[in-house]
């Protein structure tokens, strides 16, 4: 709806998106010409995303005034 931040995950070939006013971060991928969105983090109001070379996802949460690091095992 209102993307606040978007990044391309080169490892998985997907987009990771946070939306303004929505407390989730979603992974968007294509599967046989269909766009599929999956919630990977919830209860977070993010306006910024980053990913390092090792695949860790860094997400800002403006309500909690913090930036958190998430690995593959930390995501839903």
C-alpha positions as CSV (number, residue, x, y, z in Angstrom):
1,X,0.0,0.0,0.0
2,X,2.5,2.6,1.2
3,X,6.0,1.2,1.0
4,X,8.3,2.8,3.5
5,X,11.4,0.8,2.7
6,X,12.3,-1.8,0.1
7,X,15.4,-3.9,-0.6
8,X,16.3,-6.7,-3.0
9,X,17.5,-9.9,-1.3
10,X,20.1,-11.2,-3.8
11,X,20.4,-14.5,-2.1
12,X,16.7,-15.5,-2.4
13,X,15.9,-13.2,-5.4
14,X,13.0,-11.6,-3.5
15,X,12.0,-8.2,-2.3
16,X,11.7,-7.3,1.4
17,X,9.2,-4.5,2.0
18,X,8.0,-2.5,5.0
19,X,4.8,-0.5,4.7
20,X,4.0,2.8,6.4
21,X,1.4,2.2,9.2
22,X,1.5,-1.6,8.9
23,X,3.3,-3.5,11.8
24,X,4.8,-6.1,9.5
25,X,7.7,-6.7,7.1
26,X,6.9,-8.9,4.1
27,X,8.9,-10.9,1.6
28,X,7.6,-10.7,-1.9
29,X,8.5,-13.3,-4.5
30,X,7.3,-14.6,-7.9
31,X,6.1,-18.1,-8.2
32,X,5.0,-19.1,-11.8
33,X,4.0,-15.5,-12.7
34,X,2.2,-15.0,-9.4
35,X,3.3,-12.4,-6.8
36,X,3.3,-13.9,-3.3
37,X,3.7,-11.9,-0.1
38,X,4.6,-13.5,3.1
39,X,5.0,-11.8,6.5
40,X,8.5,-12.5,7.9
41,X,8.4,-10.1,10.9
42,X,5.4,-8.8,12.8
43,X,4.8,-6.3,15.6
44,X,7.3,-3.9,14.1
45,X,6.8,-0.4,12.5
46,X,9.7,-0.1,10.2
47,X,10.8,2.8,8.0
48,X,14.2,1.4,7.1
49,X,15.6,-1.9,5.9
50,X,19.2,-3.1,5.1
51,X,20.8,-6.5,4.5
52,X,24.5,-7.3,4.9
53,X,26.6,-9.7,2.8
54,X,25.9,-12.5,5.3
55,X,22.1,-12.3,4.8
56,X,21.3,-10.6,8.1
57,X,18.4,-8.3,7.9
58,X,18.5,-4.9,9.8
59,X,15.2,-3.3,10.5
60,X,14.4,0.0,12.2
61,X,11.4,0.2,14.5
62,X,10.4,3.8,15.0
63,X,8.0,3.1,17.8
64,X,10.6,1.3,19.9
65,X,13.4,3.6,18.8
66,X,15.8,0.8,17.8
67,X,17.4,-1.1,15.0
68,X,17.4,-4.9,15.2
69,X,19.3,-7.6,13.4
70,X,17.5,-10.7,12.2
71,X,19.0,-13.9,10.9
72,X,17.1,-16.5,8.8
73,X,16.1,-18.4,12.0
74,X,14.6,-15.2,13.6
75,X,12.0,-14.6,10.9
76,X,8.6,-16.1,10.7
